[in-house]
Amino acid sequence: MISRRMMLAGLLAGAALPAVAEVMDSSPRPVARGGKALAAAGQATRKPVDAEALIQAARLGGSVAFVVMDGASGAVLQSREPDLPLPPASVAKAVTALYALDRLGPTHRFVTRVLATGPVQGGMVQGDIVLAGGGDPTLQTDQLGDLVARLAQSGLKGATGRFLYWDGALPGLRGIAEDQPDHVGYNAAISGLCLNFNRVHFEWKREGSDWRVAVDARGERFLPPVGRVRVAIAQREAPLFTYAPGQVEEWTVAAGALGKGGSRWLPVRDPGAYVAEVFRTLARAQGIRLEPGERVAALPAGSELGRLESEPLTVVLRDMLRFSTNLTAECVGLAASRLTTLKASARAMSDWVAATFGVQVDLHDHSGLGGRSRVTARAMATLLQKAEAGRRGLKPILRDMGMKDDKGEAIKGSKVKVLAKSGTLNFVSGLAGHVVPPAPGRELVFAIFTGDPGRRDAVPVALREEPEGGKAWTARARRLQGQLINRWAGAYA
């Protein structure tokens, strides 16, 4: 097994990699009232929380719905529009985590294998070499490079037959949501073979009147160039990107937006072919000669030459909830359902929620990226409360978001934990989880959904990466969430 959490953290952080981070879903932190944490200061009040005044001050428009309940009994302590269906955004990933834990088990690992269809003689496979994906959404270039290095050290030199790749462990889907721009990395393609969250690194630098452009699948220790994705600089101001699919994926980018230099990660739409090309490039650098990869519909029988295993599912899910990686959510959800479309898979997960927790949700994917999914605050809070009562393993892997004051600053020394999952789309924001005070306080479970779906749908697709007014709206929504949580902690916990 090869650990890849450090690589994951590196890819998902840093200004140089904007398209790798979950740009539509960064986690808000709860805000304390009046610059002071009631729970941290040991204060408490039983006065009703004046939520309406906070909502009016937030100036969000659209709808605001919430439920806060006693974590032990499930008794509702306060609610507003508890049965109003709203888009959950990435809060849906908490549901996906529960579903995957139930169906796959906490120790499940995704496995990527290299197979030989014949014996190895003198370092040559007497037959085909097969790269067989197992749907691992966390695989990175450095791990693939290390696998190739081990194969070379074992004496492998090539094959008398073909280089095949199998990406059929999961359905091949061009993207998660149809209503997103082509160039956004968070709307990843899905495949049984994934690499670098199915993104390729595009770097540019101004050289006189021209540009130097590079496209690669870089890791921290390996830098394989990529030929099946090309990016050309176009002398225009808009649109920012154009995309044309094909055997080679062709991008153009507007010169007027590039400045002197920079980089970002762009999505690839045929991940299987991308992974096969990178594997072949890494292999040839280690002296293993392979022909260009050929996709096969059925996995050939063969003996295993090498493998990569993901971290256990609990670690994969913990990172998914922390970094809000959409690809991970879709891969684990599809692996759990074993169905071939996101709609059918999400429907199966929604049915599982109803049978397991007795509440209704209407999910259309596993990540929350699409705008059609609907969840009520009551259903989400009930699901979380019953999941923890049944010790289903979600609460320990939720991120501790801490407490902040009204200025957005961390409250030092606060012993109150806010274990939660956030979700953000354009003019949609959600937060759901647990408020855990120090003993002997009462634990709370909450769900907050704010949204203006009509305003979201009115944004042209080309502008949905960063619509006008979107950041300010999200900031106000997150501030409201924090204010509510802080007051609930003081009043009820």
TIPA-191320 format. One record per residue (C-alpha): chain; x, y, z. Coordinates in pm, whole numbers. Example, Ala and Ser with C-alpha at 12.3 -4.5 7.8 and 13.67 -1.06 7.14 Angstrom:
! residues 2
["A", [1230, -450, 780]]
["A", [1367, -106, 714]]
***
This chain:
! residues 493
["A", [0, 0, 0]]
["A", [123, 348, -84]]
["A", [9, 646, 123]]
["A", [-114, 937, -85]]
["A", [-261, 1179, 169]]
["A", [36, 1416, 153]]
["A", [6, 1431, -224]]
["A", [-367, 1492, -195]]
["A", [-314, 1780, 44]]
["A", [-48, 1929, -180]]
["A", [-266, 1913, -489]]
["A", [-567, 2060, -317]]
["A", [-381, 2354, -164]]
["A", [-176, 2637, -309]]
["A", [-247, 2929, -534]]
["A", [-63, 2768, -825]]
["A", [-324, 2492, -849]]
["A", [-660, 2671, -858]]
["A", [-849, 2412, -1058]]
["A", [-760, 2123, -828]]
["A", [-913, 2273, -517]]
["A", [-1286, 2239, -468]]
["A", [-1336, 2601, -566]]
["A", [-1713, 2588, -532]]
["A", [-1703, 2441, -184]]
["A", [-1463, 2570, 76]]
["A", [-1575, 2505, 431]]
["A", [-1717, 2792, 635]]
["A", [-1636, 2822, 1001]]
["A", [-1902, 2911, 1256]]
["A", [-1902, 3268, 1379]]
["A", [-1953, 3367, 1741]]
["A", [-2192, 3640, 1852]]
["A", [-2067, 3978, 1958]]
["A", [-1703, 3879, 1914]]
["A", [-1731, 3635, 2202]]
["A", [-1794, 3262, 2217]]
["A", [-2070, 3192, 2465]]
["A", [-1982, 2829, 2508]]
["A", [-1609, 2897, 2527]]
["A", [-1668, 3165, 2790]]
["A", [-1881, 2931, 2995]]
["A", [-2191, 3145, 2949]]
["A", [-2530, 3005, 2866]]
["A", [-2876, 3140, 2804]]
["A", [-3216, 2980, 2772]]
["A", [-3361, 3276, 2582]]
["A", [-3501, 3190, 2238]]
["A", [-3253, 3243, 1959]]
["A", [-3362, 3540, 1746]]
["A", [-3294, 3377, 1411]]
["A", [-3518, 3612, 1213]]
["A", [-3310, 3917, 1299]]
["A", [-2994, 3737, 1185]]
["A", [-3160, 3625, 861]]
["A", [-3281, 3974, 781]]
["A", [-2934, 4115, 844]]
["A", [-2778, 3856, 609]]
["A", [-2973, 3994, 309]]
["A", [-2957, 3667, 118]]
["A", [-3289, 3657, -62]]
["A", [-3423, 3317, -154]]
["A", [-3489, 3078, 135]]
["A", [-3333, 2993, 469]]
["A", [-3419, 2665, 639]]
["A", [-3272, 2506, 950]]
["A", [-3327, 2250, 1223]]
["A", [-3133, 2213, 1548]]
["A", [-3209, 1914, 1766]]
["A", [-3093, 1734, 2076]]
["A", [-2822, 1494, 1969]]
["A", [-2926, 1218, 2207]]
["A", [-3305, 1218, 2172]]
["A", [-3359, 1382, 1835]]
["A", [-3603, 1631, 1987]]
["A", [-3623, 1947, 1775]]
["A", [-3514, 2252, 1973]]
["A", [-3568, 2513, 1703]]
["A", [-3653, 2511, 1335]]
["A", [-3737, 2731, 1041]]
["A", [-3888, 2595, 718]]
["A", [-3777, 2245, 827]]
["A", [-3956, 2065, 541]]
["A", [-3856, 2299, 257]]
["A", [-3654, 2108, -7]]
["A", [-3337, 2294, -106]]
["A", [-3018, 2197, -293]]
["A", [-2773, 2039, -44]]
["A", [-2461, 2116, -251]]
["A", [-2164, 1925, -105]]
["A", [-2347, 1846, 219]]
["A", [-2464, 1552, 5]]
["A", [-2115, 1405, 47]]
["A", [-2198, 1325, 410]]
["A", [-2482, 1105, 284]]
["A", [-2249, 944, 30]]
["A", [-1996, 869, 304]]
["A", [-2259, 688, 510]]
["A", [-2376, 494, 204]]
["A", [-2024, 387, 108]]
["A", [-1938, 283, 463]]
["A", [-2249, 67, 474]]
["A", [-2211, -92, 130]]
["A", [-1833, -121, 92]]
["A", [-1718, -135, 455]]
["A", [-1466, 88, 636]]
["A", [-1164, -125, 540]]
["A", [-1237, -131, 166]]
["A", [-945, -34, -59]]
["A", [-948, 53, -429]]
["A", [-687, -148, -619]]
["A", [-503, -67, -943]]
["A", [-322, -366, -1094]]
["A", [-75, -450, -1369]]
["A", [-141, -791, -1523]]
["A", [42, -1019, -1767]]
["A", [-156, -1247, -1998]]
["A", [142, -1480, -2043]]
["A", [459, -1586, -1863]]
["A", [759, -1356, -1821]]
["A", [1075, -1476, -1991]]
["A", [1393, -1273, -1993]]
["A", [1202, -970, -1866]]
["A", [948, -988, -2151]]
["A", [584, -1079, -2099]]
["A", [493, -1345, -2352]]
["A", [162, -1183, -2425]]
["A", [-5, -857, -2326]]
["A", [53, -620, -2035]]
["A", [-274, -489, -1888]]
["A", [-325, -181, -1671]]
["A", [-644, -261, -1480]]
["A", [-820, 17, -1290]]
["A", [-1025, -46, -980]]
["A", [-1198, 292, -961]]
["A", [-944, 452, -727]]
["A", [-1024, 826, -726]]
["A", [-714, 913, -520]]
["A", [-441, 777, -749]]
["A", [-160, 1027, -818]]
["A", [132, 1039, -1061]]
["A", [396, 974, -795]]
["A", [223, 651, -689]]
["A", [199, 539, -1051]]
["A", [567, 624, -1101]]
["A", [666, 423, -795]]
["A", [470, 123, -924]]
["A", [652, 143, -1257]]
["A", [987, 169, -1076]]
["A", [913, -150, -884]]
["A", [821, -329, -1206]]
["A", [1152, -219, -1361]]
["A", [1344, -332, -1053]]
["A", [1182, -674, -1086]]
["A", [1339, -703, -1432]]
["A", [1039, -624, -1648]]
["A", [1141, -490, -1990]]
["A", [824, -505, -2198]]
["A", [585, -741, -2373]]
["A", [575, -936, -2696]]
["A", [210, -839, -2727]]
["A", [8, -526, -2668]]
["A", [-27, -272, -2389]]
["A", [-393, -283, -2288]]
["A", [-587, -81, -2034]]
["A", [-921, -156, -1869]]
["A", [-1123, 126, -1720]]
["A", [-1455, -55, -1687]]
["A", [-1466, -95, -1310]]
["A", [-1681, 221, -1310]]
["A", [-1892, 370, -1590]]
["A", [-1718, 617, -1817]]
["A", [-1887, 956, -1781]]
["A", [-1768, 1281, -1940]]
["A", [-1853, 1482, -1630]]
["A", [-2068, 1501, -1320]]
["A", [-2302, 1791, -1402]]
["A", [-2411, 1910, -1744]]
["A", [-2463, 2269, -1632]]
["A", [-2099, 2355, -1564]]
["A", [-1833, 2519, -1787]]
["A", [-1601, 2281, -1974]]
["A", [-1283, 2409, -1810]]
["A", [-1369, 2375, -1440]]
["A", [-1169, 2101, -1273]]
["A", [-1431, 2028, -1007]]
["A", [-1664, 1885, -1275]]
["A", [-1442, 1584, -1335]]
["A", [-1492, 1297, -1576]]
["A", [-1546, 954, -1420]]
["A", [-1370, 630, -1508]]
["A", [-1244, 306, -1361]]
["A", [-895, 452, -1418]]
["A", [-840, 792, -1256]]
["A", [-529, 1004, -1207]]
["A", [-469, 1340, -1039]]
["A", [-846, 1374, -993]]
["A", [-867, 1345, -1373]]
["A", [-691, 1674, -1432]]
["A", [-388, 1773, -1633]]
["A", [-147, 2053, -1543]]
["A", [-133, 2345, -1786]]
["A", [150, 2598, -1744]]
["A", [226, 2909, -1949]]
["A", [497, 3174, -1956]]
["A", [535, 3485, -2169]]
["A", [850, 3485, -2383]]
["A", [876, 3805, -2582]]
["A", [576, 3828, -2811]]
["A", [501, 3456, -2781]]
["A", [415, 3201, -2510]]
["A", [581, 2886, -2382]]
["A", [318, 2626, -2296]]
["A", [355, 2293, -2117]]
["A", [97, 2023, -2044]]
["A", [192, 1745, -1804]]
["A", [73, 1510, -1530]]
["A", [314, 1633, -1269]]
["A", [363, 1491, -925]]
["A", [619, 1590, -667]]
["A", [885, 1351, -803]]
["A", [770, 1268, -1158]]
["A", [697, 1506, -1445]]
["A", [558, 1308, -1740]]
["A", [451, 1522, -2039]]
["A", [104, 1463, -2180]]
["A", [46, 1459, -2556]]
["A", [-322, 1372, -2576]]
["A", [-421, 1710, -2430]]
["A", [-309, 2024, -2613]]
["A", [-353, 2387, -2516]]
["A", [-305, 2674, -2762]]
["A", [-299, 3045, -2682]]
["A", [-555, 3244, -2882]]
["A", [-530, 3618, -2936]]
["A", [-866, 3714, -2791]]
["A", [-1021, 3851, -2475]]
["A", [-1314, 3611, -2451]]
["A", [-1422, 3341, -2411]]
["A", [-1163, 3238, -2155]]
["A", [-1145, 2876, -2280]]
["A", [-1272, 2671, -2571]]
["A", [-1268, 2290, -2576]]
["A", [-1295, 2033, -2855]]
["A", [-1305, 1658, -2778]]
["A", [-1132, 1395, -2987]]
["A", [-840, 1154, -2987]]
["A", [-647, 1460, -2876]]
["A", [-839, 1694, -2648]]
["A", [-789, 2046, -2785]]
["A", [-809, 2356, -2568]]
["A", [-758, 2721, -2649]]
["A", [-719, 2991, -2386]]
["A", [-760, 3366, -2428]]
["A", [-426, 3549, -2424]]
["A", [-588, 3851, -2266]]
["A", [-645, 3662, -1941]]
["A", [-298, 3510, -1893]]
["A", [-70, 3788, -1772]]
["A", [299, 3703, -1778]]
["A", [267, 3344, -1665]]
["A", [90, 3097, -1440]]
["A", [-67, 2754, -1421]]
["A", [-388, 2571, -1349]]
["A", [-527, 2220, -1369]]
["A", [-769, 2144, -1652]]
["A", [-1006, 1845, -1666]]
["A", [-950, 1554, -1900]]
["A", [-1259, 1394, -2046]]
["A", [-1115, 1049, -2130]]
["A", [-935, 957, -1807]]
["A", [-862, 598, -1907]]
["A", [-663, 703, -2213]]
["A", [-490, 973, -2005]]
["A", [-378, 728, -1737]]
["A", [-259, 479, -1997]]
["A", [-48, 745, -2170]]
["A", [110, 857, -1842]]
["A", [180, 495, -1741]]
["A", [348, 427, -2076]]
["A", [559, 743, -2050]]
["A", [672, 652, -1699]]
["A", [744, 293, -1809]]
["A", [956, 398, -2105]]
["A", [1157, 627, -1878]]
["A", [1236, 317, -1666]]
["A", [1337, 106, -1968]]
["A", [1004, -76, -2007]]
["A", [903, -60, -2374]]
["A", [529, -50, -2434]]
["A", [322, 20, -2742]]
["A", [50, 288, -2723]]
["A", [-233, 174, -2501]]
["A", [-547, 7, -2634]]
["A", [-870, 14, -2436]]
["A", [-1043, -322, -2380]]
["A", [-1409, -363, -2289]]
["A", [-1358, -676, -2079]]
["A", [-1079, -738, -1829]]
["A", [-842, -1006, -1964]]
["A", [-735, -1290, -1737]]
["A", [-374, -1271, -1627]]
["A", [-124, -1298, -1347]]
["A", [-54, -994, -1133]]
["A", [281, -820, -1178]]
["A", [218, -531, -940]]
["A", [-51, -331, -766]]
["A", [-138, -9, -591]]
["A", [-389, 6, -307]]
["A", [-570, 314, -187]]
["A", [-590, 408, 178]]
["A", [-877, 237, 367]]
["A", [-1219, 377, 286]]
["A", [-1244, 569, 615]]
["A", [-929, 765, 522]]
["A", [-1048, 819, 164]]
["A", [-1379, 951, 296]]
["A", [-1217, 1170, 561]]
["A", [-1013, 1340, 289]]
["A", [-1319, 1365, 65]]
["A", [-1512, 1544, 339]]
["A", [-1220, 1771, 419]]
["A", [-1128, 1873, 64]]
["A", [-1477, 1820, -83]]
["A", [-1347, 1632, -387]]
["A", [-1637, 1568, -621]]
["A", [-1462, 1288, -810]]
["A", [-1409, 1089, -491]]
["A", [-1776, 1121, -398]]
["A", [-1894, 999, -737]]
["A", [-1646, 710, -752]]
["A", [-1726, 577, -404]]
["A", [-2099, 623, -463]]
["A", [-2090, 436, -794]]
["A", [-1872, 164, -642]]
["A", [-2123, 126, -360]]
["A", [-2430, 103, -585]]
["A", [-2266, -88, -875]]
["A", [-2496, 98, -1116]]
["A", [-2403, 256, -1447]]
["A", [-2546, 609, -1432]]
["A", [-2525, 881, -1171]]
["A", [-2901, 926, -1173]]
["A", [-2970, 558, -1105]]
["A", [-2692, 537, -847]]
["A", [-2810, 846, -661]]
["A", [-3167, 714, -671]]
["A", [-3048, 389, -512]]
["A", [-2871, 590, -242]]
["A", [-3184, 797, -179]]
["A", [-3386, 476, -143]]
["A", [-3125, 344, 101]]
["A", [-3162, 660, 310]]
["A", [-3539, 613, 326]]
["A", [-3509, 247, 425]]
["A", [-3230, 305, 678]]
["A", [-3323, 635, 841]]
["A", [-3691, 680, 758]]
["A", [-3649, 1017, 581]]
["A", [-3688, 1123, 220]]
["A", [-3411, 1284, 14]]
["A", [-3403, 1340, -363]]
["A", [-3042, 1312, -478]]
["A", [-2930, 1314, -842]]
["A", [-2557, 1260, -788]]
["A", [-2322, 1169, -503]]
["A", [-2128, 1495, -475]]
["A", [-2400, 1760, -471]]
["A", [-2246, 1939, -770]]
["A", [-2565, 1927, -977]]
["A", [-2841, 2171, -895]]
["A", [-3135, 1927, -914]]
["A", [-3087, 1745, -583]]
["A", [-3315, 1843, -293]]
["A", [-3293, 1776, 81]]
["A", [-3485, 1925, 374]]
["A", [-3321, 2048, 692]]
["A", [-3535, 1809, 899]]
["A", [-3434, 1509, 688]]
["A", [-3063, 1595, 703]]
["A", [-3059, 1657, 1077]]
["A", [-3259, 1339, 1144]]
["A", [-3023, 1137, 926]]
["A", [-2718, 1267, 1115]]
["A", [-2876, 1206, 1455]]
["A", [-2979, 850, 1372]]
["A", [-2645, 774, 1205]]
["A", [-2457, 872, 1520]]
["A", [-2702, 685, 1743]]
["A", [-2631, 377, 1531]]
["A", [-2251, 438, 1542]]
["A", [-2226, 430, 1165]]
["A", [-1888, 600, 1155]]
["A", [-1961, 939, 997]]
["A", [-1912, 1173, 1292]]
["A", [-1547, 1069, 1359]]
["A", [-1445, 1159, 1003]]
["A", [-1621, 1495, 981]]
["A", [-1399, 1801, 987]]
["A", [-1378, 2007, 1306]]
["A", [-1453, 2358, 1181]]
["A", [-1401, 2525, 1516]]
["A", [-1562, 2847, 1632]]
["A", [-1501, 3204, 1513]]
["A", [-1612, 3543, 1628]]
["A", [-1819, 3794, 1437]]
["A", [-1508, 3927, 1266]]
["A", [-1429, 3581, 1130]]
["A", [-1137, 3528, 1365]]
["A", [-1074, 3199, 1541]]
["A", [-1177, 3188, 1904]]
["A", [-867, 3073, 2085]]
["A", [-920, 2824, 2361]]
["A", [-1274, 2731, 2263]]
["A", [-1348, 2376, 2367]]
["A", [-1661, 2355, 2154]]
["A", [-1624, 2136, 1845]]
["A", [-1829, 2184, 1530]]
["A", [-1799, 1858, 1333]]
["A", [-1972, 1930, 1005]]
["A", [-1985, 1920, 625]]
["A", [-2036, 2235, 424]]
["A", [-2168, 2278, 73]]
["A", [-2155, 2568, -170]]
["A", [-2292, 2626, -518]]
["A", [-2369, 2958, -680]]
["A", [-2617, 3128, -444]]
["A", [-2661, 2802, -251]]
["A", [-2494, 2722, 80]]
["A", [-2542, 2447, 336]]
["A", [-2387, 2326, 658]]
["A", [-2483, 2023, 865]]
["A", [-2323, 1838, 1153]]
["A", [-2272, 1818, 1527]]
["A", [-2201, 2078, 1795]]
["A", [-2000, 1900, 2065]]
["A", [-1950, 2101, 2386]]
["A", [-1721, 1992, 2667]]
["A", [-1884, 1761, 2922]]
["A", [-2139, 1781, 3072]]
["A", [-2292, 1988, 2792]]
["A", [-2561, 1864, 2559]]
["A", [-2457, 1768, 2206]]
["A", [-2657, 1922, 1924]]
["A", [-2726, 1812, 1567]]
["A", [-2808, 2076, 1308]]
["A", [-2870, 2135, 939]]
["A", [-2880, 2476, 771]]
["A", [-2969, 2525, 404]]
["A", [-2977, 2865, 237]]
["A", [-3044, 2905, -130]]
["A", [-3174, 3111, -416]]
["A", [-3201, 2844, -690]]
["A", [-3371, 3082, -932]]
["A", [-3083, 3325, -913]]
["A", [-2839, 3036, -955]]
["A", [-3016, 2903, -1264]]
["A", [-3018, 3250, -1420]]
["A", [-2636, 3264, -1429]]
["A", [-2509, 3177, -1781]]
["A", [-2316, 2850, -1786]]
["A", [-1998, 3021, -1907]]
["A", [-1996, 3243, -1595]]
["A", [-2072, 2982, -1331]]
["A", [-1715, 2942, -1208]]
["A", [-1728, 3284, -1045]]
["A", [-2056, 3472, -1105]]
["A", [-2097, 3836, -1019]]
["A", [-2202, 3876, -657]]
["A", [-2142, 3508, -578]]
["A", [-1852, 3549, -336]]
["A", [-2024, 3820, -133]]
["A", [-2345, 3614, -113]]
["A", [-2154, 3308, 4]]
["A", [-1968, 3511, 267]]
["A", [-2297, 3638, 411]]
["A", [-2446, 3288, 410]]
["A", [-2149, 3146, 597]]
["A", [-2158, 3429, 846]]
["A", [-2523, 3353, 912]]
["A", [-2445, 2985, 964]]
["A", [-2179, 3068, 1217]]
["A", [-2401, 3311, 1403]]
["A", [-2677, 3054, 1433]]
["A", [-2441, 2784, 1554]]
["A", [-2285, 3011, 1814]]
["A", [-2623, 3111, 1951]]
["A", [-2746, 2752, 1957]]
["A", [-2434, 2651, 2148]]
["A", [-2507, 2920, 2406]]
["A", [-2880, 2857, 2431]]
["A", [-2907, 2478, 2412]]
["A", [-2571, 2306, 2457]]
***
